[in-house]
Amino acid sequence: MKKYIIKRLSSHDKFHQTMKIMRITSFFLFLNVLFIQAGTSFSQEAKLTINLRSTTIKEACRQIERQSSYIFVFSDNIENALNKKINIEANSRNIKEVCDDIFSMSGLSYKILDKQVVVYAENAKNAESIVAKTAIFQQAQSKTITGRIVDEKGDPIIGASIIEIGTTNGTISDMDGKFSLNVKDDAVIRVSYVGYLVQEINTKGKKNFDVILKESPKALDEVVVVGYGTITKKDLSSSVSSLKSDQLVDRTSAFNILQGMAGKVAGVQNVTFSGKPGGASSLRIRGMGSINADSNPIYVLDGVVGVDPQIINPENVESIDILKDAAATAMYGAKGANGVVIITTKSGKKDKGTVVYNGKVGVGFLNRKLDLLNADEFMEVQKRAYAYSGKIMPQLLTPMENLFYYSKDASGNYLRDKNGYLIASPKYDTDWQEAVTQNALINDHNLSFSSGNEKTSVYANISYQDFQGLVKETYSKRYSGTINVQSDIKKWLNIQAILTTGSQKQNDMEGGFGQGPVRNMIEMPPIVPVKYEDGTWGRKNDFPLGEPAENPIRLLQEQKKIGDQNFSIFNLVSTIKFNEKLQLTVKGDMQTTNSRSISYAKAGLLDVSETNNGYADISNGISQKWSNEDYFTYNNSFFDKQLQSNFVLGASWYYNHYESSSSGSENFFDDYFEYYNLGAGTTFHKPSSGMTQNTMNSFYFRMNHNLKDKYLLGLTLRMDGASNFGENNKYGFFPSISAGWRISEEDFFREAKNIINNLKLRGSYGEVGNASIPNYTTISSYYNNSTVFNKTLEPYVVLSNLGNKDLKWETSAQLDLGLDMGFLNNRIEFLIDFYNKSTKDLLFSKQVPFTTGYSTTWTNLGEIANKGFEFTLSSKNITNRNFNWSSDLVFSSNKLVVVDVNGETIDTGNGTIAREGEEWASYYVYNRLGTWGLNEISEAAVYGKKPGDLKYEDVNKDGIINDNDKKIMGNGLPKGDLTFINTFSYKGFSLMIDLNYRYGAKILGITTTMMENRQIYGNSLHSVLDAWTPEHQNTMIAAIRLPSDVNFGENEKDSRMIYNGDFLRIRNIMLTYDFSPKTLGKINFIKGLTLALNVENAHVFTSYPGFDPEIGFLSTDNGQGIDFYSYPRPTTVSTNLKITF
Amino acid sequence: MKKYISIIGCSFVLLILCASCNSFLEEEPKTFLSPDFYFTSEAQAKAAVNGLYTFLDDRFVGTIGPGTQTYLFMEYLPGYGDRPYTSSSTDLNQAVNLNVKEDNLYVQAIWETHYKAIENCNSIIEGMKDVSSEIMSLDTKNNLLGEVYFFRGYNYFNLVRLFGPIPLKLSSTKDLSNVQLKLSNEEAVYSQIENDLLTADSLMVNNVWNSSEGRVAKGAVESLLAKVYLTMAGFPLQKGVPYYQKAYNYAQKVILSNKFYVFDSYADLRKISNENSGEYIWMIQCHSQYAGSPVHFNLLPYPEPTQPISSAGSYGGALAPTQAFYDSYSSSDMRKAEKGYYYTRHETLKDPSIIVELGRPYIYKFWDDDAAKTGNSGKNYPLLTYSDVLLICAEAKTEIDGGSTSDSKAIDAYFKVRNRAFPDEGKPVSITTDDVLKERFWEICFEGQTWYDMLRTRKAFNVTTREITDMIGYNAPAHPEGHIFKESDLLFPYPLREKRLNPNLVR
């Protein structure tokens, strides 16, 4: 490599000098490539041929560098002039002639020194000195050091600058990241590269250095993908958060990107409904933007709008950009109301080729058990129930040899106590939680290939995930592959083709209330064994009064609920460059998904397949989507480069088509066939099929302006038409505006800039739409099927939907104010945002009186508002050569308030309501005061209650407990969510601790409460022993009675069910060791090797007695915080190995 | 070159911009028909009328768990049958304990089903108005319309009996304006029911009396008319003798049609081959595979006998006669005889020679032999029976004649029912209202009729004295001790959901 030594230097120029050299480095990168590709050198007298139109001076210089061995170095403060556009035509001319052409009229001057062309401002007062300071010269020193510079992954960093501190002596790393430099004996060198943390190394006594540069997160020149283009972070005036690939894959149980993103972005909540493998989760960006229409954000994968996020392998993701405010999401118009998640996948790198294996193997286990009764305690509860009713337990009257040991005399006669009852003790004490759960193995293997040259690059990945569930027999598996090819086919044409394909499969036995294994696991009486000695399965109702329910393990083994899916996404993007300013992007994509759900049970499962001799149902769905997007991008600058502007104008077409069919049969003469041969059944289920399709058409315009690098302005307009709206309201119009002020770039701020290097104030306002309602709601419809007349099927229709032709867009208007700050050269970064998002004309399936003949109709109703506050703080607390400590703090709070629902009380399901001024889906329940005491017989009688019954608060004191006595008692949405990640690294070791604190949500613990008041039907929580007795009257739990003695149902949702949902979770602990290239030494075909040990969901601190305080029901927003036999969440320990070749 | 690209680019953009947007955004559903474009063929009209029958099945829909269907809810209210297997459903227990609250989901479901059926009736009546004779013959149209008017009358009849004053809605919903309907008083509702049934009767003038298909025919229309008049004569309208006379007349018309007869034995009631004929004027149509009936299984013994007597034996225990009601039958009553209406022992499924004792009486009336073997029941469930009509005839005449009658037609009608239960007993010379009412309690038990009979007569059957007694103040055997019938128990509260959506629902 070339070595340069500065002739003369003045210390205060040191910094500027460094910057200049760094600027040059990028040119060197190109040069290097060129040299290697061409393998030729150029004589000083080389003739240049250049023909460029409307290109910047800088680019012209770059062209010359490519053609010759000349290097351009630029003095300070000429950036604007260098961006000036010129036309140049030169045929076989020498360097001086060409330079004269380029710099004439540019306000710039130049001087050729050897192979350097020093460029400086024409009117500079002191040209000689500037040239001298700017030019780079080589100087002999006392020793030569060599080394190699790599990034954390072990990839070489090309063009990193190595400077001897205190001098401007320096060099740049080559294609392999190698460098060599002559320095003084005790020199300290500084190694730096754009986007990486600077390192200083003392060279004393050493000659060889392997330097690992760590990425400096969130640099200001980082590029943010905003949809239909990119923008540098500093120019951003809207609210966008970004995540990089590394942040997505550190979570072991992250089967998909949603789980990987949890807690990492302010304002983005990962709503987890279940701990099952593959999870049931979704993202909510700045709260719930809609109440009945879909609240999911839209996912855009490499420009493909509307991708299922569950199928995206986190390993393939390069970055995720989350558009949060209306100014950012308006570009997606009607699809943007709930935020936009833009996913950019990895593409091939232009290097010699990389192969990466990244694999995880782990095991998950149940870390929190419910405190259930054991066999003796269970019998104690039974005893109390029978005693209350003055009855005798049946096993004391008739021997039940299968469940109890009986005292017998020598001749085998049953012994009886003094009352004449049998003497029995339970035979079994089964821990059903132990029996039903397993240590869940996790396998996740990825192999990626990347390579590229100047014109074409390729990335390919193949992966396999197999996640076992905590509950036996449950699993999630996925095989997938992706290939991403980019190529400059012509000078004016670039294409990118991405194909992702794969299949996934899961056995989902969650089940909920019915015959769900989780419910049965909790409720199975401990006195019943998994299997009796004769091999028959134990059932819940083997004990008198037990509810009829099948053995959960048998259910898991003999019943299947499989969902599988084959998916593929193909995306072809072509970019046509008309000139340097104008380009057209034409994009086409297809998404096809074939999904299948299978429900199968062997014969004889109680309440499942007992009466039909086994059944099998298969339903198939075929989803086809295509879209076409065409847009122009125009970049230009005006007013002498003071104003940089970017324009986008385009149109899109979207088409979605879905067809389904199902068939099934029962009464199999043999279980052998499972669901593979439906014809083997003798009773056939009615076949069915269906079709639904919708279309959307959009036009959009965006412009972004940057004035003097200080004042930013953005404007977006989008018009969307959707087929699922009424004739009169097909199209909606969505405008937004944003502005930013980079205060730190102002002259008056110069003094403070050493401390606060970045200060930007942002503001935006815009309107975005939501069209996510079912198709055909504007059309009145009949439901049709067939019914029986004298054992013969006949067709019928009944009214099903009252079409609302006036249905229109739901619109959300959002105001956002934000502040970005960077301290000490971004060592501390601080981002804060306030927003107020109000959604009007809510698409709502509104209840109507049944007298209309309908239950609900789709309508535009009222208004809700999400108000929130979010901040992100990243700090590099300690950075030195061996030890680094950084902290990241992400906080979001959001409040969703019902502003207007026509003054009505809206039933949001599961005991929740919405009422104006209250929070959405508030728990609306009775207030349980305790139990009626023996001294309150007459008061209790007013309500038809007896001592030992539950006492509810009679709020309106009318002597009746009814709906009017319910109260609003919190809701399931958290008020705030805080993630605190600390990363410590020492040499190759790195330790990350991820803590998550959430507060303000209340849990409606239906499970836990049912486990206290249905004592006879199955097993109960340990707390039931606190139930009312004449001796223990001050309690919240009713007397334990036989069902026949519970006169009035006491299964109402009440305050006893409401739990504090605050928790602190040690979400992730990860210990990583990166083998340095030096350690790997001779195994030089391995470029990088990383080993990690990861503990996920290590511990939860909570007062909630259920499995997990982060819970949801029915995967709906209104079900957040409702615990209804939810699938427990595992603690997962895993190891990770990553090898880069 | 650049020009070339520009031309390609621009023409491409022009092409996409010119694509017709409107047709691109049109919806074309293929899986359903819209009422906006309907009644264009006879098959369509028939399918719409068929739809009305599907609302009858809703009484076989329940909440969570076995034995929670709506038809059972209606059986707990009178208090003669109890529930051996206690349900964990609060809503169901409100019927068991006669403590029905406004948020009761069964009450809401009954309201919902009936009004949805009525909306379909209104929509069909409007849609068929303009159907020309080219599409279907006038006879066909009238017959179909007759079914529709019958259904509207039938649904309002149930609603007015259960809720009293209700919104009367006679045209279909076009949009969401004016959905908060006002209450109509009982007089107005009954008058509409009468109109609808008379219209149905006149439209069906050429129709057959019964339908082997299980459709509504003239027999069902006139039987229901008899029942409606009997009810109008009693509570709450108390229109008295003229209406008893109308009830008597219509019952007589059904009897004189000679299309119906009581089966010789109670075993014949259970024969699938007897469905939609003989004693069965109108039934809910079931099918073991496509439209299963839960009745057989719901009524199985609980706890399940150690040796099963039927397939799917663990779903039983939802309804059984109280011992007191069972004991109220005379020991010589054939209905009480083993495998008449009840049973206390049964052969096991595996070996018919082994008999298991059940420890208490259970209902055998709806036993389905096929279901016992296969686990699926397709047995129809009666809605209107000939014995009901016979007893209406007898009861109406006793009322007309001032409490007892010696009218031979009335006595013949009564005796046809009585004689099957007591073959050795001679025909009485005269009968009293109480005789007929008692017979109703014993004969038409557990068929969803008893509660309505009690509401219109305000009488209960005292199982201890075996006498008819005032309903208010009586403590039925299945209800909690001391829990007597009160005025407030007579009508269901308006469903809470409906009250929230329509503030006019205040009684």
Interface residues (C-beta under 8 A of the other chain):
Chain A: W492 F513 G514 N541 P544 E547 P548 I576 F578 N579 L584 V586 L606 D607 E610 T611 N612 N628 D630 F632 A651 W653 T683 K686 S689 G690 M691 T692 Q693 N694 T695 M696 N697 G721 A722 S723 N724 K730 N775 Y776 T778 I779 S780 S781 Y782 Y783 N784 S786 T787 V788 F789 N790 K791 T792 L793 E794 P795 Y796 V797 V798 L799 S800 L802 G803 N804 Q847 V848 P849 F850 T851 T852 G853 Y854 S855 T857 T859 E904 T905 D907 G944 N962 D963 R1014 Y1017 L1042 P1043 S1044 V1046 N1047 F1048 G1049 E1050 N1051 E1052
Chain B: M1 K2 I5 S6 I8 G9 F12 V13 I16 L17 A19 C21 N22 F24 L25 E26 E27 E28 P29 K30 T31 F32 L33 S34 P35 D36 Y38 A43 Q44 K46 A47 A48 N50 G51 L52 Y53 T54 F55 D57 I64 G65 P66 T86 S88 S89 T90 D91 N93 Q94 N97 N99 K101 E102 D103 Q108 W111 E112 Y115 K116 I118 E119 N120 N122 S123 P167 K169 S172 T173 D175 L176 V179 Q180 L181 S212 E213 G214 R215 E275 N276 Q285 C286 H287 Q289 Y290 A291 P303 S311 A312 S314 Y315 T374 G375 N376 G378 P480 P495 L496 R497 E498 R500 L501 N502
